[in-house]
């Protein structure tokens, strides 16, 4: 596949305001680097609060995305076949997150045609899902739920209580994206 040399991005202006810009296309440099063609992005509170509170002019905005894997680093654990896993090969649909508006990595935001992400923070999405379903899946919400469940020492699929017994976990704010995802994972 022939890749472009540049990508269009939404970056922070002087006061953190969004500005359209072009940047060089990133290439996988580290073993866990994965180049993703972005299909959709999600707006999170951090995407508009961070630039206003601590502007990093020129930093690419956004943290939540879904897209298609275009390239992986040749030394990725899953690229060699040694791990017995064909995970994150070209064409795989993924959801993930990056640290947008990052002063330490200003090129790493998700509001871009292409994003370079850490493969350990990508979740493969079913190929049977429509683009709309893929776009509705939130990498930030999924990661938040998984990290929270890990901190609380909850299993991913707790056993169901006996009929008539309440669920052992209260999800406060269950109507939010993250809360809905937590409810779905806990009810499996």
Secondary structure, 3 states (H helix, E strand, C coil): CCCCCEEEEEEECCCCCEEEEEEECCCCCCCCEEEEEEEEEECCHHHHHHHHHCCCCCCECCCEEEEEEEEECCCCCCCCCCCCCCCCCCCCEEEEECCCCCCCCCCCCCCECEEEEEHHHEEECCCCCCHHHHHHCCHHHHHHHHHHHHHCCCCCCCCCCCCCCCCCCCCCCCCCHHHHHHHHHHCC
